């Protein structure tokens, strides 16, 4: 019998795949408050309409240990490339040594593990307790690099970076309960513009990596550099064309591996640091010194956290839909608290903000495995990988050109996502067109000519004009307030009535 009642956002409980369950699976169906049915089994799979139920819930199901490990590893592989690329970009942008780069890669994996466990397992009042995978936020790269370079670059800039990350995480944790009221100031018109600016800014970073890393270095832009980037890009494109399922989810990682192998065969990769790295170890908290708190640096990262939070809200709803468990305002508050707390912990552990990884959301939909304990297992695996310094050393050995071949796709995809969001806005209206155009133009200034920052009278303004993302974000937010909110707080005037005769 089919139950036609549904909770808001739930999908029909009946699913063709549910009719082909293994005989060893336990199938229990219990209607919950909204009337939607719930399907649960020992594999942690759920039907499209699975929802919370007393007794057994697919979200809370614990698969057999071997499936738990295999499915958890699959999530790790899906996010791994993005998780390690982000600290590599920050390290290269700030001019850090290979040893410090390897350390940042390891601490990033630890931070991803902690953030994922906070969301899946949770603490009292913290964590959405859904299969949410958290990884390093690439959107934060330009602002983090700008803050670090303005604070002295290399190791000297890291205390200011981590201080801003800690404060930004604390701000999100505190405002999480009221953040829903602020979302109206970030409609698709604004968020789409911001995401597009992020992508355009990062494309310049990818271009520098394709050339070899530093425009001042000998051989920058040489054919051999372009060749390494081309190999990486070609492997990724071929895998997306002919690969299926899981292969496409790790296409970036496989492309990086192929490019690095070619670089090694041609003598363009240096693996000497791998032998010097220990097999086991952990970087102590605040390894680079006590955090420094700069007002403009904090503002820059707080704005990044707002963008991350707005993007995450959509992902949380999507995961709830896939898992068949509705997400309400209280769930969202707990999820954002976990985001904020994870960012505070990341800063203390010498790492950066995390966000929900969309590729893992796609993996949930593809596999229909919605057990949060599978994702929790992936969080534990990330923690363990972060405790192996040799892992970070291997990643740090990737030549910049190889990395550029992958980031050329990753960062350009961010522009595509921004355009997809902007499609939801009404760009036929002149005010909206001006908002997007002006914000993109202002945000592009530091990317085209970084020299603008050199002429600013204060260091805070220098930081502002070094970050196209921050400039563009401020422009989009202010113009949205000016065009769509200014004057709404005043009592509207009574407009004269226009009669038919008058027309």
N, C-alpha and C positions, 0 to 999 in steps of 0.2 A: 504494500500500500504506500502511496506517495503522500507525504505531508506537504501540503501547499503553503503552509504558513512559513514566513521567513522573517528573521530579524533584519533590521536595517543594514544594508550592505552585504547580507549573506547571499550566497548563490544556491541554486537548487541542490538538494542533498543527493539526489540520484545521479550516478555517474556510471558510464559503461564499464570503466575499469574496475569498479567495485564488485562486478559480477564474476571477476576472474581472480579471486583471492586465493592464496595458497591455503591448503587445508589445515596447515599448522597455525594459521593466524587466528587470533581471537577477534571476532567482530561483534562489537556492542553498539547498539543504537539507542540513544536516549535523547528525547526532546529537551531542549533547554528553554529558558524563559521566553525567547522570541519564537519558539516553535520550530526552529531549524534543527534538522537532525545532525547527529554527530557520528562519524565513522572512525574507529580507532583499531589498530592492530599492533602486533609486536614489532613490525618493521618501522613504525612511526609514520606510516603513510596515512593520508586522510583524503576523503572525497572533497570535492570542491565546496561542499556545503558543511564541512566539519565545523563544529562549534564547541564551546565549553560544555562539559557535562560532568555530573558527579560520577565518580568511579574511574573511568578511563577517558583520556583525551589524547588525540593524536599529537597535540603540541607537547603534552607532558609524558608521552610514551617513551620508554627506554628500550631501544632495539638491542638485539643480541650483541655481545661485545665486539665480535668481528665486523658486524655491520656498522656499529658505532664508530670504530676506527676507520674503516674504509670510507664511509660517507663523510666523516669529519675531515679526513685527509683531502677528499675531493673539494671541500669548501676552502681549505688552506691553499690548494693549488690554484683555485679560481681567483683568489684575492692576492696571491703572493707577489705577482709582478707589480701591481699597483702599490702594495704595501712597501716594497723595497725601493721602487723608483722614486717615490716622494722624498725620503731622506737623502737619496743620492742627488736630487735636484737642488735641495737646500744646501747641501754640503758643497757642491760645485759652485753654486751661486755665491756662497760666502767665502770660497777659497780655502776650504778646510783640507787638512792632510789626509792621506789614504787611511791612516790609523783612526783618525777621528771620524772619517766617513764610515768605516766599517763598524765603529762603535754606535753611530747613529742608526745604522741599519738594524743592528741587534736590539737596541732599545726601542726602535719602532715596532718590531715584532712583539716585544714584551708588552708595549702599550696597547697594541691591537688585541692581544690576548686578554689583557685586563678589561678593556672596554667591552669586548664581546661577552665576557663572563658577567660583567655588570648588567648587561642587557638581558642575557638569557637566564642566568641564575638569580641575579639581583640581590638587593639588600632591602631592609624595611623602607618603603616609600621610594625606592630607587630601582629602576629597571622595568622594562615593559614585559619581560618574561615571555617573549616570542622568539622564533629563530632568526635573530638579528645578528648579522656579521658586521663588525666595525673594523674599518681599515684607515690608513692614513689619508687625510684630505688633501688632494692635489690642488684644490682651489686656494689653499692657504700659502702655496709656495711663493708667489711673487711678493706678498706682504711680509712673509717671514724673512725672505732674502733682503728686502728693502730695509726692514728694521735692523737686521744683523749687520748689514754693510754700513748703515748710518751710525751704528754703535761701535764701529771700529773694524768690522770684518773678521773673518777667521774665528779663532777661539775667543778673541776679545769681545765679539758681538753676541756670543751665545748666552751669557747671563741675562742680557736685556731681552733676547728672544724668549727665553724660558720664563722670565718674569712676566712678560706680556701674555704668554700662553696660560700661566697659572691664574692670573687675574681674570682673563677672558672666560676661562672655565668656571671660575667662581661666580662671575656675573650671570652666566647662563644657568647655573645651578640655582641661584637665588631668584631669578625672574621666571623660571620655568612655569610656576603656577599661573602667571599672568601673561605668559608669552602669547597665548591665543588671542589676546586683545590687540597685540601688536602686529599680528599677521596681516591685518587689513591694510597696513601701510606697505606691504610687500606683495602686491598682486602679481599675476603673470607678467604684466607690463614691466614691472621693476625687476623681479627676479630673472626674467628672461634677458633683460638688458645687462644685468650684472654678470650672469653666467656667460653671456657672449663676450663681454669685456675680459673676463677671466681667460676664456679660450684664446682670444686674440693676443693677449699679453703673453700667455704661455707659448704660443706659436713662435714668438721671437726667441724664447729660451730654447725651444726645440731646434730652431735653425742654427743657433750657435753650437749646439751639441753635434748636429750633423757635420758642421765644419771642423769639429775636433775639440771643442770646449771653449778655448779662449781666442778671440780674434787677434790678440797680440802674439800668440805662440807661432813658432816657425811651422810652416806646413799647414796652417789653418786653411781649410777649404780645398786642400789638394785632392786630386782624383782618388787617391787611396782612401781618404776619409769619406768621400761621397760613396765610394764603392762599398765600404763596410756598412754604412747606413742603408744603402740600396739592398744589400743582402738581407739585412734584418727586416726591412720593410717588405721585400718580396716574399719572404717566408711567411710573414703574418698575413699578407694578402692571399697567398695560395691556400693557407690553412682555412681562412674564412670562406674561400671559394669552394674548396673541395672537402673540408673537414665537416664533421657533424657532432652535435651534442657536446660532450666533454672536451673534445679536441679544440673546438672553437673557443671554449671558455679559458683555455690556457694557451691560446695562440700567441699572445704577447710574450709569455714566458719562453715558449719554444723558439720564437723569433730571436729573442735576446740570447738564448743558448746557441743558436746557429751562428749568429753574428760573432759571438765571442769565440767560438771554435775557429771560424775563418780568420779572425784577428790573431789567434794564437798560432795558426799555421803560417801566417804571413809575418810573424814576429812583431805584431802590433799590440800585444797584450802582455802585461807584466804580472805574473802570478807569484812573485817572490814574497809578497806579504802574507800569502796563505800559510806558508810553512812557519812563519813567525807567530801566527795567531794560535792561541790556546784552544784546546778542545772544549773546555768548560770554564765559564767565568761570567761574572755580571758586573756591569758598571755601577758603582754606588750612586745613590740619589745625590743630586746637586754636585755632580762630578766636576763641573766647570766653574764652581764657585757659587756663592750666594746670589740668588736672582736679583736683578736690578729692575726698578719699576720706573719707566718713562711714560709720561702722560700720552704723548702722541703714539708711541709704540703700542701701548695698551689699547688706545682707541682703534688703531689699525687692525689689531687682532680681534677685538670685540666685534667690529663690523664683519670680519670674516666669520666669526662664530654665529652671527645673526644669519648670514647667508647659508651657512652649513645647516643651521637649525630649520630654516624655511625649507630647504631641500629635503631634509630628513623627515619632516612631517609627512610629505607625500609618500616617502618610502615606507614609513610605519603603517600608513593606511593600506598600502599595497600588500605588505606582508600580512597584515591582519586579514585582508580579503583572501589571500592565498591559503592561509591557515584556517580560514573559516571562523575566526574569532574576532568579533567586532572590536574596534579601538575607539574608546570614548575619551572625554577630556581628561579624566583622571589617569588613564593609561598614557596619554600623551605627556602629561606632566611628569610622570615617573620616567618615561623614556628620555625626555629632555634633561631631567635631573641626572640621569646616568651619563648622558653626553657631557654635561658640565663637569661632573665628578671625574669622569674618565680623562677629560682634558686637564684638570688640575693634577691628577696623578701622572699624566704624561709629562707635564712640565717639570714635576719633581723628579721624574725618572730620566730627564734629559731627552724628551721627545716632543712631539707636536700634536695638534688637534686631530681627532679621529672623526669619521663619519660613517653612515650606513653605505655599504658597498652594493651598488646596483647590480653588478654581475652576479653576486650571490643571491640577490632577489630573483634574478632570472633562473638561477640554478634551482631554487626552491620550486618555481613554477614548472620547470622541466622535469624534475625528479618526483615531485609531489611528496617528498619526504619533509614533513613539517615539524619533526620533533626538535624541540629547543635543546635537548640534551645532545643531539648530533652536532649542533652548532657550538654548544658548550665544549664538546670534545675538541672541536677545531680551535677554540680559544686556548685550551690547555696545550695543544700542539704548537700553537704560535708562541706561547710562553716558553716552551722547551726549546724551540728553534732559536729564540732570542737569547738563550743561555749558552749557545754554542758560537763563540767568536769566529770560528772558521767560516761559518755561514755568511757572516757580514763581510769577511775578507774576500770570499769568492765573488760576492755581488760588487764589492768596491773595485775589483779587478776588471770589470767591464769597461772597455774603452768608451769615451764620450760619444764617438761617432755611432757605435753600436746602439748605445742608449738613445741617441738622436733618432735613429730609424724607428724605434718603438714609440718615442714620445711625439714624433710627428703625427702619428695616428691618434694617440691618446689625447693630446691637447687639441687637435683639430676636431675631435669628436665632441669636446666640450662646447665648441662653437655651434656644432649641429644641435646639441641639446638645448643651447640657448635659443636658437631659432625655433626649435620645436615648441618651447615654452611661449615664445613671442607670438606664435600662430594663434594661441588662445586669446591674445589681446586684440582689441579693435584698432588696427593700425590705419583704418580708413579715416579715423578722426585726426584732424591736423595736430591737435595738442599732443596726442600720443606719438605721432610721427616725430614731432620736434623733440619730445622727451628722449626717445630712443636715439635720434641722430645726435643731439647735443651731448648726451651722456657718452656715447661711443666716441665721439670726437675728442671730448675732454679726457676720457680714459686712455686714448691712444697717444696723447702728447708725451708722457714720460717714455713710452716705448719707442717713439720715433726720435725724440731728442732728450736724452737723460740730462743734458746740460742745463735744462730749466731749473733743476733742483739746486745747482751750484750758486745761483744768484739769489736764492731766498735768504732773507735776513736772519732767520732763526733755524736751529737744528730741527725743531718740530715741523716747521714748514718744509724743510728739506726732505724729511721723511715722507711728508704728505705728497710732495711733487716727485718723489722717486717711485711711487706706487701708482701705476695706472688704474689698478683695481680699486684702490681707496678713493682716488679722485672721481672715477666713473661712478662708483657706488654712491658717494656723497651727492654727485650731480643728479643721479636717478632718483634718490630718495627726496631730495629738496624739490626737484621739479615735479615729482608726483604730489608732494604736499601743496605746492604752489598751484598746480593745475586742477587737482581733484579734491583737496581738503581745505584749502585756505578760504575762509569766509563761512564755512559751515557752522562754526561756533557762534557766529553772529546771528541775531534774529533776522530772518529774511524779510525783505520789504514786500508789501502787498502789491503785486503786479496789476496794472489796469486791465480790465476785461475788454477783449477785442470782440466786437459784435460782427455779425455777418454783414450788416450795412456798412460798417467801417472798412471792410475789406473790399 
